[in-house]
Amino acid sequence: MDWIEKELHALAGVSLERELVEYTPANGLPGHTMREGRLLLDLSSNDYLGLTGHPVIAAAMSRAAHDEGNGAGASRLVTGNRPAYGRLERMLAEWQGKEAALVFANGYAANIGVIGSLAGRGDAVFSDRLNHASIVDGIALSRAEHARYRHNDPEHLRWLLEKNRHARRKLIVTDAVFSMDGDKAMLGELVLLKREFGAMLMVDEAHSGGVYGRHGEGLSRTLGLQEDVDVHMGTFSKAFGVYGGYVCGNRSLIRWLINKARALVYSTALPPAVIGGVIAALELVRKEAWRRERLTETTGTFRASLRAAGFDVGYSDSPIVPVIVGDSAAALRFGAALAEEGIAAVAIRPPTVPGGTARIRFTLSSSHDDSVMKAAAEKIRKAGMKAGVLTP
Ligand SMILES: *Cc1c(COP(=O)(O)O)cnc(C)c1O
């Protein structure tokens, strides 16, 4: 096993070793976190709507655990399928304007389960180069041809579709909001191409679900594209503030997944507490539009202040605001300087992002108000100067 220490040493040498750091919730202070006894403004969590600490969700979780048990005890295809699942899936289908829905253990499992069920040998999956790792892994597991198109480049996608014209089945898959860049997919263009080439279209709404739409439906339904999005996938682990993944589509798709998605079939159903919590969270997500409104507002001013300070925030168009610094060591330095200023914002390095594009990825939450974010932007400017990633 000596090779492991050697490899780790090499990783550390190029500022790419990762370590687990402990963060404790800052009791009573939403949008903050504690690290080594210090209170920090949390600008790295995906708790977009500030629901991870919501007492109504906590009460629903305790009630479900008390009434229905701690564990489900078996896969949903055996005896783990509680009535709450059906209730949640009917709510999800209605929310998305789809016939049916299916809950998975988490977003990662949903992606590998779905992609592996829809594509196999002799098929082709067309995937944006910046898609989430769970999509990449799903394609690898499926054994289908992996046709990666340049980020948000429909012309390149068209070229690949033409090149793979004779594949048995074609699946186009994209993040709706790209997780490390915060820009949006060109869903309208993807719809035109899927129609032209007779492909299936799958959209991963992990970072858009709850965040966009009058009732937090995400991007595809808000843009009126739900008929053309054959597979709508999302997670309860981000804006919902709980845990789990889901897929919405037509009845035959869901029946197919129940038969074929190995990540569903061969894995134990989620604990009842999680399902109880997610049902409560979905009600809050749909009802409390003020959380989305506040998030959009603070994000707009925050992004503008970072730009004005001279930071490169790329094409960010969502509550994900990256500051791209390039070098991994510089990103780590920037992260440390931010911590000194009282901000938790973690450096994101390759292979999570392409080589030479290491960054700090700020994510906002409706727990942060405008005055907090204005002060934060000033601290970020200071930290940027100190870390040498911003020149005066
Ligand atoms: C986070 C994320 C997932 C995985 O969801 P989990 O519920 O955390 O497993 C899938 N896709 C995208 C785009 C994500 O950002």
PDBQT file of the ligand as one rigid body, heavy atoms in Angstrom, charges set to zero:
ROOT
HETATM    1  C1  LIG A 401     -25.275  18.219  -6.117  1.00  0.00    +0.000 C 
HETATM    2  C2  LIG A 401     -25.568  17.770  -7.482  1.00  0.00    +0.000 A 
HETATM    3  C3  LIG A 401     -26.014  16.477  -7.735  1.00  0.00    +0.000 A 
HETATM    4  C4  LIG A 401     -26.055  15.429  -6.663  1.00  0.00    +0.000 C 
HETATM    5  O1  LIG A 401     -27.096  15.634  -5.764  1.00  0.00    +0.000 OA
HETATM    6  P1  LIG A 401     -26.991  15.005  -4.280  1.00  0.00    +0.000 P 
HETATM    7  O2  LIG A 401     -28.393  14.987  -3.829  1.00  0.00    +0.000 OA
HETATM    8  O3  LIG A 401     -26.121  15.930  -3.497  1.00  0.00    +0.000 OA
HETATM    9  O4  LIG A 401     -26.403  13.646  -4.421  1.00  0.00    +0.000 OA
HETATM   10  C5  LIG A 401     -26.365  16.143  -9.018  1.00  0.00    +0.000 A 
HETATM   11  N1  LIG A 401     -26.270  17.046 -10.024  1.00  0.00    +0.000 NA
HETATM   12  C6  LIG A 401     -25.828  18.300  -9.816  1.00  0.00    +0.000 A 
HETATM   13  C7  LIG A 401     -25.762  19.250 -10.962  1.00  0.00    +0.000 C 
HETATM   14  C8  LIG A 401     -25.448  18.695  -8.541  1.00  0.00    +0.000 A 
HETATM   15  O5  LIG A 401     -24.978  19.919  -8.345  1.00  0.00    +0.000 OA
ENDROOT
TORSDOF 0
